[in-house]
């Protein structure tokens, strides 16, 4: 299907329709918000929670702990959990379970199974049971109570004096989003000379944006950008309030953590200088230094209790 650009009139009409739709949705949302029940009002049954407990032990306990205390994954009870879900509809929690859990097999749980799990999470959080079971019909009418604000400021001055916005993702998500893919681009220079790689052909039909994007900045340009990404985003590892995957705070004030972050940024700068100079052979040494920068931090903070942080001691 060919994309047809909209003219000014069409754009104004589209924006007008969107604005009206937004206003209507907002009005319904406000109306619904006033009618929300709290999870403190006995919104699930004990039998439903019992089914959820069986499902939890089979599918969730390995990551979130037998008592939901958090191990590889974050805790499902306690202040940090309630703070994260403060005033949010219970339907959002069920959606998250159904669409993203278990971590290694997302989407494998049915809607009823996900709802039963939510019931068990409420029971474990000491919210009272009632007579009726949770169902899709009532989920959107139920919300978590307002939690006490976190003691960690939303935005705090970093050691460099710049104000950082509150974190969006946990530490593992940040690493997977930026450090992991861009480090691999740099590591790959050991194996393939960016200047000797043939230019990729444009994306074929059906159009694929990711495939097309990989053809726009080929060769050394991709290395330049990976090095900049590593260097510029390293300070995000010092963002106050960020948490590890298991829910523990990232130790941003510890001297060794700051040292590891500084080492990562320095390797990024080295890679950028070498990339701009198109020094292919320099990347053997740079890859070693990048590997050391990552491994030195991982063995202290990530790999405690097992490879890939498989224990509850990650980030301690």
TACORKA-V239990 format. One record per residue. N is the residue number from 1. RES is the residue in one small letter. PSI is psi in whole degrees, -180 to 180 (none if undefined). OMEGA is omega in degrees with one decimal (999 if undefined). Layout:
# TACORKA-V239990
[[N,RES,PSI,OMEGA] [N,RES,PSI,OMEGA]]
This chain:
# TACORKA-V239990
[[1,x,131,-178.6] [2,x,136,176.7] [3,x,128,-178.4] [4,x,120,-179.7] [5,x,144,-180.0] [6,x,142,175.1] [7,x,173,-177.4] [8,x,-42,-178.3] [9,x,-45,-179.6] [10,x,-39,-179.6] [11,x,-43,-179.9] [12,x,-41,178.7] [13,x,-44,-179.9] [14,x,-45,179.5] [15,x,-38,179.4] [16,x,-45,178.2] [17,x,-43,-179.7] [18,x,-41,-179.5] [19,x,-44,179.1] [20,x,-44,179.5] [21,x,-43,179.6] [22,x,-43,-179.4] [23,x,-42,179.7] [24,x,-45,179.0] [25,x,-42,178.9] [26,x,-40,179.7] [27,x,-44,177.3] [28,x,-39,-178.5] [29,x,-43,-179.8] [30,x,-40,179.3] [31,x,-45,-179.7] [32,x,-36,-177.4] [33,x,-38,-177.9] [34,x,-22,-175.6] [35,x,3,-177.5] [36,x,138,172.0] [37,x,160,178.6] [38,x,151,176.7] [39,x,-9,177.6] [40,x,-4,-172.2] [41,x,20,178.2] [42,x,64,-171.1] [43,x,0,179.5] [44,x,168,178.4] [45,x,157,179.3] [46,x,-38,178.6] [47,x,-39,177.8] [48,x,-41,178.0] [49,x,-35,178.3] [50,x,-42,175.4] [51,x,-41,179.0] [52,x,-35,179.3] [53,x,-43,177.9] [54,x,-43,178.5] [55,x,-40,-179.3] [56,x,-47,-178.5] [57,x,-32,-178.5] [58,x,-33,-169.3] [59,x,-23,-166.3] [60,x,-28,-170.5] [61,x,-32,-177.7] [62,x,-36,-178.4] [63,x,-36,-173.0] [64,x,-2,176.8] [65,x,149,-178.1] [66,x,-31,180.0] [67,x,19,-179.2] [68,x,25,-177.4] [69,x,-12,-178.4] [70,x,128,172.6] [71,x,-92,172.9] [72,x,-45,177.8] [73,x,170,-177.8] [74,x,163,176.3] [75,x,152,179.2] [76,x,6,175.3] [77,x,167,174.7] [78,x,-179,-172.4] [79,x,-43,-176.4] [80,x,-38,177.6] [81,x,-47,-178.4] [82,x,-35,177.5] [83,x,-40,-179.0] [84,x,-33,-175.9] [85,x,12,-178.4] [86,x,123,176.5] [87,x,8,-179.0] [88,x,147,179.8] [89,x,143,177.3] [90,x,-29,178.0] [91,x,-32,179.0] [92,x,-39,178.1] [93,x,-43,178.7] [94,x,-41,176.9] [95,x,-46,-178.5] [96,x,-43,178.7] [97,x,-48,-175.2] [98,x,-39,-172.4] [99,x,-24,-172.3] [100,x,-4,-176.7] [101,x,154,-11.8] [102,x,159,-172.9] [103,x,-39,-176.8] [104,x,-2,179.8] [105,x,59,-175.3] [106,x,146,178.6] [107,x,5,-176.8] [108,x,-11,179.2] [109,x,141,177.9] [110,x,169,177.1] [111,x,-47,178.0] [112,x,-40,178.2] [113,x,-42,179.5] [114,x,-37,178.8] [115,x,-40,175.9] [116,x,-40,177.9] [117,x,-41,177.0] [118,x,-39,177.5] [119,x,-43,179.8] [120,x,-37,177.2] [121,x,-40,177.4] [122,x,-42,178.8] [123,x,-44,179.4] [124,x,-28,177.2] [125,x,7,176.7] [126,x,27,169.3] [127,x,135,-171.1] [128,x,151,174.8] [129,x,160,175.9] [130,x,-158,-178.8] [131,x,-34,-174.5] [132,x,152,177.4] [133,x,153,171.1] [134,x,143,176.0] [135,x,167,178.8] [136,x,-31,-176.5] [137,x,-29,-176.3] [138,x,-14,-175.8] [139,x,-43,-176.1] [140,x,-9,-179.3] [141,x,5,-173.9] [142,x,141,-179.4] [143,x,159,173.4] [144,x,153,178.1] [145,x,167,176.5] [146,x,127,-179.9] [147,x,158,176.2] [148,x,141,179.0] [149,x,149,179.4] [150,x,148,177.7] [151,x,-14,178.9] [152,x,126,179.4] [153,x,148,-179.2] [154,x,-39,177.7] [155,x,128,-177.0] [156,x,153,177.9] [157,x,133,178.3] [158,x,175,179.3] [159,x,-23,179.3] [160,x,-4,177.6] [161,x,-4,-179.4] [162,x,147,178.8] [163,x,128,-179.2] [164,x,139,176.6] [165,x,162,178.4] [166,x,148,-176.7] [167,x,146,175.5] [168,x,-44,-177.8] [169,x,166,173.3] [170,x,177,-174.0] [171,x,-42,-179.6] [172,x,-41,179.5] [173,x,-40,178.6] [174,x,-43,-179.7] [175,x,-42,-179.6] [176,x,-32,-177.1] [177,x,-36,-171.3] [178,x,-60,-172.2] [179,x,-44,-175.7] [180,x,-55,-177.8] [181,x,-38,-177.3] [182,x,-32,173.4] [183,x,-40,179.8] [184,x,-34,175.6] [185,x,-42,179.1] [186,x,-45,178.3] [187,x,-35,-174.7] [188,x,-19,179.2] [189,x,-25,176.0] [190,x,-31,-172.1] [191,x,-30,-175.2] [192,x,123,176.5] [193,x,115,-177.9] [194,x,-31,-179.0] [195,x,-13,-176.8] [196,x,2,-177.7] [197,x,136,177.7] [198,x,147,179.7] [199,x,135,-179.2] [200,x,144,176.8] [201,x,151,177.2] [202,x,153,-179.0] [203,x,137,-179.9] [204,x,168,176.4] [205,x,141,-0.5] [206,x,145,-172.6] [207,x,137,-179.9] [208,x,112,-175.3] [209,x,-39,-179.9] [210,x,-42,178.3] [211,x,-43,178.1] [212,x,-42,-178.1] [213,x,-32,-179.2] [214,x,-12,179.5] [215,x,-9,-172.3] [216,x,-40,-179.2] [217,x,76,-174.5] [218,x,174,171.7] [219,x,-132,-176.1] [220,x,-25,179.1] [221,x,-39,178.7] [222,x,-35,179.4] [223,x,-43,176.1] [224,x,-49,-174.3] [225,x,-36,177.4] [226,x,-40,179.6] [227,x,-41,177.6] [228,x,-42,-179.5] [229,x,-45,179.3] [230,x,-46,-175.8] [231,x,-48,-173.1] [232,x,-29,-175.6] [233,x,-9,178.6] [234,x,-41,178.6] [235,x,-19,177.3] [236,x,-19,176.3] [237,x,-9,178.2] [238,x,9,-177.7] [239,x,122,176.7] [240,x,140,177.6] [241,x,-12,179.1] [242,x,146,180.0] [243,x,156,174.6] [244,x,172,-177.2] [245,x,-30,-179.4] [246,x,8,176.1] [247,x,-8,178.7] [248,x,149,178.9] [249,x,141,173.0] [250,x,132,-174.6] [251,x,63,-170.6] [252,x,-19,-177.9] [253,x,-6,-179.3] [254,x,141,-175.4] [255,x,-39,-178.2] [256,x,-35,177.4] [257,x,-46,178.5] [258,x,-37,178.8] [259,x,-42,179.3] [260,x,-40,178.6] [261,x,-43,179.3] [262,x,-38,179.4] [263,x,-39,178.4] [264,x,-44,179.3] [265,x,-38,-179.0] [266,x,-40,176.8] [267,x,-38,176.4] [268,x,-41,177.9] [269,x,-42,177.5] [270,x,-44,-179.6] [271,x,-38,-179.8] [272,x,-44,179.6] [273,x,-44,-179.0] [274,x,-37,179.8] [275,x,-44,179.0] [276,x,-30,176.7] [277,x,-4,-179.5] [278,x,44,-179.5] [279,x,87,-175.4] [280,x,-45,-175.6] [281,x,-23,-178.8] [282,x,-19,-172.9] [283,x,-9,171.7] [284,x,-49,178.4] [285,x,-40,179.6] [286,x,-40,178.7] [287,x,-39,176.6] [288,x,-44,-179.2] [289,x,-38,177.9] [290,x,-42,177.7] [291,x,-42,179.4] [292,x,-42,-179.5] [293,x,-41,178.8] [294,x,-48,-174.3] [295,x,-37,-179.0] [296,x,-39,178.4] [297,x,-42,-177.6] [298,x,-43,-174.0] [299,x,-20,177.6] [300,x,-42,-170.7] [301,x,-31,-174.6] [302,x,-43,-167.0] [303,x,9,175.1] [304,x,132,178.2] [305,x,-1,179.0] [306,x,160,179.8] [307,x,141,-179.7] [308,x,27,175.0] [309,x,42,-174.4] [310,x,9,176.9] [311,x,172,-178.3] [312,x,-5,-174.6] [313,x,4,176.4] [314,x,140,177.6] [315,x,17,174.8] [316,x,none,999]]
